[in-house]
Amino acid sequence: MHRLVIPALSVVSFGIGGTLGTFYERKKLHYGVFSMVQAKTNQHDTVDGPGSRMSEIMRFGYPGFENIKAKDDYVLSYNRRLRIANWVCEHLTASTGTVYNEDVDRRRCDFVVDPSIHPLFSTTNEDYWGSGYDRGHLAAAANHRSSQNSMCATFFLSNMSPQVGSGFNHDAWEHLEKYCRHLVRSYKNVYVVTGPLFLPKIEADNQLYVKYKLIGKNRIAVPTHYFKVILGETTDNQLEMQSYILPNQPINDKTPMHMFQVPVDTIEKASGLILFDKVPRNAIKQIRPVLTPNS
């Protein structure tokens, strides 16, 4: 059995180093900051798009209901204030586009403005130019090879969020995305929820603050961290979960994946989302990573 090894934290970012998961699990007992995070809303803001797989993708529940957008092969909730998605949900199987398809080429896809987002709250490619941040996919393009249209639908700017390039988007984050695709070898269904986090940091006055950059004319918020929660359904209908928080910064490539693993309720408290709420939590087994990207 192999473990996925991905980049580790450089020595900045609030001293969490390679012990991010342990840090948050310990600190949440001492600080009440997570109790101030907005809870999920109770009704849909907007639902649009073809939504042909929407009920299938959202089988185990919606993390929240703010400004929902159904795309060809994924569903997202858009945050108009932050100009990025609150969350993106995908359903992966061995037959739904995770395998190589010679008829699909990402080079034929362009980053485009999402016409379903009101112009007041939309983003453009120019917002990212010269910012030092990548247009980072939340629903990974390589997860959606079933058709050229499905892959290109992942290039809507509503599916992008500012990510550090080298050491994160080109490395750690990409490895985690690849890991999700490999899990279809072990599960008949894989559900992935991905999103941004804005986590507190202790400043010189020993107080907690949430600080983040804004980029571009449209003032896109730059997350301090990203999360990914993976729910796998086995052939005998058992459910197994893995959940991760990665810092949006260059990460050393020697840190094993489990160093970024956290309890799912840590992500829920930090994000204000409720994940896979149609499944009783005691019916889900928490597991450690079991595959490598190249296995």
N, C-alpha and C positions, 0 to 999 in steps of 0.2 A: 504494500500500500504506500502510495506516495502522497506527499503534501504539496500543495501549490505554494511555491515560494515567489513572493513578489517584493517590490521595493519597500524600504523602511524609512521611517521618519528621519530627516536631518534634525540636528539638535535644537532647532527652534521650535516654536509652536507649543508653548505652554507646558514644556517639560514632559510631554507625554511619551516621547521617544517611541520605543517599540512596545510600550505597555499601554497602548491606547484603550483597549477594551477594559483592562483591569482598572485603569484610572477612572473611567467614567462610571464603572460599576461601584467603585469605592466612593467617589466624590458625590454621586447622586444622593448618598445617604446623609451628606453633611450640608448640602446647599439646597435651598428651596427654589432655585432659578427655574427648574423644569416645570414647577407648578404654575409659572406665569406664562407658559407657552399657550398660544391659542388652541382651543379644542376644535374638533371637526364640526363643520356646519351640518344642518339637518335637511337641506334641500338642494336640488340641482340648480346651478346658475344657468348653464348653457350646455346643451348636448347637440353636437353637429357631426357632419361627416357621414360616410357610408355605414359605419358601425356594423358591418356584416358579421364580425366576430366579437362584437362588444360583450354580449352576454357570456360568451365562452371565456374571454379574457378576464372578465370581472366576476367569474364564477364564485370566488370566495370572499367577495365583498369589496366595497369602495373604501379607500383610505380616507377620503373626504369628498366633498361635493362642490367645491368651488370651481366654476367655469370649466366644466368638463368638455373635452374635445375627443371625439372618436375618430381615429385615423384608420387607414387600411388595415393595419396589423398591430396596432397598439392604442392605448387610451391614456390621455394625460389630463391633468388639472393645472390650469394656467393661473399664475399669480400676477395680476395686473400691476400691482405696486412694485414688485421686485423685478418684473419683466422676464421671469423664468418660470418653469413649471414647478409646482409644488411636489408633484410626483408623476411618474410614468409607469404604467403597468404593461407587461408583456406576457404572453403565453407561448412557451417554446415546446416543440416536440421534434422528433426525428424527421417528421414529414412536413413541417411548416416553415421551411426556409432556413434552417440552421446549417444545412449542408451545402457544399459547393454546387453552384449552378452556373454552367458556362454561358448561359444566356443572360446572366445578370452581371453587370459591371458597375461598380460604384463610381468609376470615372465618368459615367454618363449622367451622374446626379450633380445637381448644383444646390448650394445653400440658398434657400429662398424664403422670403417673407411669408408668414402664414396668413392667408387672406381671411381666415376665420377669427383672427384677433383684431379687435377694434384698433384703428390707427393711433389713437391716443396712447395705447399701451403696448404697441408692437415694437419689434426691434429690427434692425437692419444689419447687413454685413459691415457697413461702415462703423457701426458701434464697436466692433471688435478690432478693426484695423489699427495697428500701432498701440494696442492696449497691453500687449505682452501676454494675452490669454488666448487660448484656443476656443473655437466653437465646439465645445465638447458634447458629444451625443449622450443623451440619457437612455433612450432606446437605441441600442447599438445597431448600426447599419448592417453589420454582418449577421445579425440575428434574423434578418428579414430578406432572404434570398429567394423566396417563393416566386417572385416576379420583379421585373424592373420597377414597376410602379410602387410595389411594397417597399423596396429598398429606398427609392427616391423620396418616399413619404417620410422617411426618418431624417431627411435633410431640411425639413421645415425649421425655421429659427426658433419656433416655440419648443422644439425638442432639444435645443442647444442651451448650454449653461457655461459660463466662463470657467475654464480649467487651465491650470498650469500645464504647459506642454511636456517638456523633457522631464522625465522622472515621475510623471503622473499620467496625463492623457495618453502619451505615447508608450507608456510602460506599465505602471501599476494598474491603472484603470483598465487598460486594454487587456492585461492578463486576467483581470477579474471577469471582464466580459467574455473572454475566451473560455474561462472556466465554466461560466453559466452554460455556454453552448455544449461543452463536453458532458454536462450533467444529463443531457437527453439520452446518453448511452446507459445511464443507470436508472432513469425514471421515465415513465410513460408520459408524464406531464410535468413541466417545469414552469412555475409562475415567478416572475421577477418584478419587484417594485423598487424603483430607483428614484432618488431625489436629493435635493440640497439640504444642508444644515448650516445654521449660523450659531456656532457654539460659543459660550462665554470663556473669557480668559481673565485670569487674575492680574491686575495691574499693580504698579508700584505702591499704591495706597492700600493694597491688600483687599481691594473690592473687585467684584466681578463685573465685567463689561462685555457687551456684544458689539464688536466693531467689524466692519467690512467695507471693502472698496466699492465704488460705483464707476462703471466705464461707459464711454460713448455718450453721444448726444442724448440718447434715450435713458441714460442712467441705469444700466443693467447692474443688478447687485451681484457681487462676486462671493459665492459661498465660502465659508471657512473650511467646510468638510462636505463630503458626500456619503450617502448611505446606499446600501443595496441589500434587500431582503429576498431570499430565495426559498420558495416552497416547492418541494419535490413530492410527487405522488408516485408511489411504487406500483408494480404490477398487481400487488394484492391490496391496493387501495389504502396503504398506510401513508401518512404525511410526515415529512421530515423537513426541518427548517434550518437555514443558516442565515445569519445577519451580520453585517459588517459596517463599520465607519472608517473611512479613509480621509486623511487631511488633504486639502487641496494645495499641495506643495510637492517639491521633489522628494521622492522616497527612495531610500537605499534598497537595492535589489536583493539583499540578503535576508530580509525579514520574512518569516513564514506567515502564511495567510492567517493562521489562528491568532496571531498577535493583534489583529484588527477585528476579531470577532467579539461581538457584544450581545447581551440579551436583547431580544426584540423590544422589550418595554423601554429600554434605554433610548432607542430610536423614536419610539412613540412619544415619550415624554418630551424629547428635544424638538420634535417636528410638529407636534399637535395632531398627528395622524393616528388612526387606528387601523392596523394592518391585518388583513385576512380575518375580519371580524365575524364571518359566517362559520368559522371553525372554532370549536371550543379549544382554548389554549392547551388544556390537558390532553387533547387528542393529537397534539403535534410533538414529535420528538426533535429535540435540538441536537444537531450533529456537528462534528468538526469536518473541515474540508478533506476530501478523500481522493481527489484527482489532481493531476498536474495538467497544464495547458497542452502539453505535447504527448500525453498518454493516450 
